Amino acid sequence: MKIASLHLENRVILAPMAGITDLPYRLVMKRHGAGLVFTEMISANGLFFNGQATRELLRSAPAERPLAVQLFGDDPQRLAMAAKAVEDQADLIDLNLGCPVKKVVRCGAGSALLREPVKVSCIIAATRQATSRPLTVKIRSGWDEESINYQEIARIAADEGADAITLHPRTRAQMFSGHSSWQHLAGLKESIDIPVIGSGDIFTAKDAITMFETTGCDAVMIARGGYGNPWLIRQILDRLDGRQPVDPTVSERLGVAMEHLDLSLDIFGPQKALGLMRKHLCWYTRGLENAALFRASINQSSSLGEMRSLLESFFADAA
């Protein structure tokens, strides 16, 4: 897989996800084979005002490279300045034109930009001029079913110098409901010459293979399907190489959950790690017997030591 000058080891990419793809999570997914990992969304306005919380989202480590930094905003010049500001930390810069969350859309950013093709053109042109890094754009199919315009936005992006397009083929109105329209990926792949990355509803290795086969996309992007399931990446890579995917053992689940917990502690310290890891540990136990009881207990835990004890006890019973 190649995006402009950036060579990737494979075609399985970790999606940018707010509140999820922090440094510990990215390191876990990288260790399980992700060809490229993304930061959470980084606010161009936050960088402009040098916000400490925004800067914290850029914390990185050599082991996760190559790293893609995703920016969001609605002002072409501030996005261009943001791209320049993160250039030394990023192997690739991505512009978010697809986030459907209300607080992002209210600011005119994310998927709100799908309704402003002229502004999209200005944003991509300004960002392209500001950085020599590979530049990608992440979009949705449109604002709603009456305004499906992913083809138009993708053509604008390509014409203004974007090196690849990621399409999540749902509208903003759909949020994450229903099934994404993979036929939009196939249509986009036929209409533009730059790489197309497919996102949406990849929860199993079979899903990824089906997306490749039915859409012709150049890479797949793993989002919710990777929650507590970094093995999904390995399983996809196995299927692509003609090997039979293997499910993780109970001891492997425990080992990776503990590894993730340790990384979060080392990087963020005990107080922040305690709050961040509850959701991840719940996901690592998903599908196993008594997982609901574990979730109730872990969400009441008051220390990392208690978290470790609950994990060890749960997986000992699950073995």
N, C-alpha and C positions, 0 to 999 in steps of 0.2 A: 504494500500500500504506500503510495506517495502522494503528498499534498504539497504542490510546488516543490520547494527544495527539501522538504522534510520527509525522510524515509521512516516508515513505521514497520515494526516487526511483524505485525499481522493486521487483520481487518476487523478486530473487535475493540470497540472504543467505549470508555466509561463516560456517561453523560454528565454534564454539569447539573447539580441539583442543590438548590438552596437548603441549608441546614443539614445536608447529608455529606457532600463530597469535600469534607475538610481533609487536612493532611493525613491523619491516621487512616481514614477510610480509603483515601487514594493509595496509600502505601500497601494496604491489604490487597486492594484490587490489582495493583501493579504486580505484586508478588504472585498473583494467580494468573498472570498472563496478559493483562490489558495492554493493547498496543499503544494507547494514548489515554491519558487521564486529564480531566478538566477540573479547574477550580469551581467553587460556587460562583454565582453571579457577583461581579464586582461593579459597584456603582461608580460611574464616571464622575458624578457629583461628589461622592465620598472621597475620591482621589483628589479632585480639584480643591476641596476644603481640607485635605490631609487628615481625614477622620481616622482615629486610632482603630476603631472596629473594622473599617474597610481595609486598612493596612494589614490587620491580623489575618484576614482571609487570604492574603498573598503569601503567608508562611509556606515555605517549600523545603524540599530536601533533594539532594542529588539522585537518590535511589528511585525517585518517581519519574525522572525525565525519560522521554520528552513530556513536557507539561504544556497544556493549553490553558490560557487565561481567558475567561469569558467576561466581557464588559456589557453593561446595559446603561441606557440613558436615552435622551431625546434630542440633545444638542450636538450637532455635527462637530463643532470646534472642541467642545469638552471631551467628546469621545476620541477625537484625534489626539488631544493632549494626554488622555488616559492611556491610549495605545502606546504613545511615546514613553510615558512614565513606567509602564510595565515591561517594556521591550526586553530589558536585560534579564528578566525573570521568566519570560515566556518563550517557548519554542514555536508557539502558534498563538494567534490572537483571534478570538471569536466574538462576533456581535450578536447579542440576543435580540431577535425580532419576534420571539414566539411566546414569552412568558405570559400566561393568562391571569396571573394573580392580580386581584383588584388594586392593591396598593402600588403595584408597578404600572398597571394600565392607567390608573388615575393620573400618574405623572407623565403620561404620553409616551411611555417606553414599552418594551416588550411587544406583545401582539397588537397594541394600539397602533404601532407604526405600520402594520399591514394596511391600514386605511389611508396611509399617506405615502404613496409611491415616490412622489417628488422628494420628500424629506428623506426617505430611504436612500435614494440616489445620492443626495448630498452627504449623508452620514457615511456611506461606504466610500465615496470618492475622497472625502476628507481623511478618513482613517487609512485608506490605501496610501495616500500621499504621505501620511505621518510615519509609517512604519515599513520596513523591508521584510518583516516576519511574514510567514504564510498567514493569510487572512481568510477566515471562514465566516459563514453567516448561518444562524439557526432560525428557522421559520416554522410557522404552522400553515395549514392549507388555506386559511383565510380567516376573516373575522367571524363569519357565520355562513350558513348554507347558501345564503343569497349573495355572498361576496367571496366566492372561492377564487383567489388570485395568486396562488403560489407560483404559477408559471410566470406571471408578470414580474413578481418580486424577484424570483430566481434569475430571470433574464437581466433585470436591472443590476443585480448583484454581480453577475458574471461580466456584464459590460463595464462595470465600474472597477473591476480588478479583483473580485473575490476569487479565491483559489479552490473552494469547495462549498457545497451547500448541504446542510443537514435539514431534513424535512421530517417533522412530526406531523403525520397526516390526519390531524384533527383540526377543527376550527377552534377559535377562542371560545365560542359559545358552548362547545362540547366539554370544555375543561378536560377531564380525564375519563369521561363517561363513554359507554359504547365501545365499539372496536374501531381502531384507526383504519383509515381508508388506504390500504397499501397500493391500490391501483393508482393513486396520486404519485407514489414513488416511481412506479413504472413509467407513467407519463412524463414525469420530470426527467428521468434518466434518458428518455428518448429525445428530449427537447434541448438539452444543454450539453456542452462539451467538457465541463469541469466535473470532478468527482461528486457523486451524490451519496450521502450517508443517510441510512434509514433508521428511524427511531419510532418506537411505539409498539407496545404489546409483545415484547420479547421476554418470555418467562421461562422458556425451555430451549435446549439446544435445537430441537426440532423447529421451534418458531423461527430461530435465526436462519436455519438452512432454508426454510420455506420462503422467508423474506428475500434471501439472496436469489433463489431460483425463480420466484414469481415477479420480482421487480427489476432484477439486474443491477441493484445498487452496489456500490463499490465497497461499502463497509456498513456494519451495523453498530448501533449505539445502545448500550445497556443502561437502563434507568431503574425503574421500580423492581424489575426482575432480579436485580442484584442485591436487594435488601437482605442482609443475612445470608447471602448465597453467592459468595465469590467464586464458588465452584462452577457456576454457570459459564464463566469465561472459559475455563479449562474444558468444559464439556462441549462448548461450541467449537473450540479449536480442535478437539479430538474428532468431532464429526467432519469438520472441514478437511482433516488429514486422513479421513477414512477409518478412524479408530472408533471403537464402541465406547461411548461415554460411561463413566463410572460415578456412582453416587458417593458422596462423602460418608465415611464411617462416623459413628457417634463420637469416638475419640478424636477424630479429625475436626468435627464441629467444635468440640470443647477446646481443642488446641488453638484454633483460629479465633474463637471468641475471646480466649485469654490473651492471645497475641494482640488483638484489637484493643482490648482493655489496657494492656501494658503500654501500647503505643500512645493511647489517649492520655494516660497518666504522665508519661515521659514528656509529651509535647505540651500539654495544657495544665498539668498539675491536678491535685486531687479534687478540688471543689468543682472546677469546670468539667473534668472528666466524669464525675458522678452524674451530673445533669445530662451530658451528651450521650452517655453510653446506655442509658435505660432503653431507649428505643432499639438500638442496635442489638442488645442482648436478647430482647424479646424476639427480634427477627431471627436470630440464630437458632432459636428453639422452635420456630414455627413448624407445624406439621408433626411434631412429636407428642407422645402421650403426656398428658398433664401440663401442656404448655400454658394453658389458661391460668392455672394455679401459679406457675412460675411467674407469669407476667404480673399478676397481682402482687406477688412477693417482691419482685425486683423493683416495681414502681414505688414500693414503700421503703426500700433500702436506704440507709442513712450513711453508709460508708463504703469505700471500695473493698474493704475486707469482707463486709457482709455480702457484697456482690459476688466476690470470689467464692465464698462458702455456698451461696445459693446456686451458683453455676455448677460447682463440683458435685453438689448433692443431686441436682437435677440430672446431670448427665450420668452419674453413677447409677441412678435408678433407670435411666433410659438404655443403658448398655445391655 
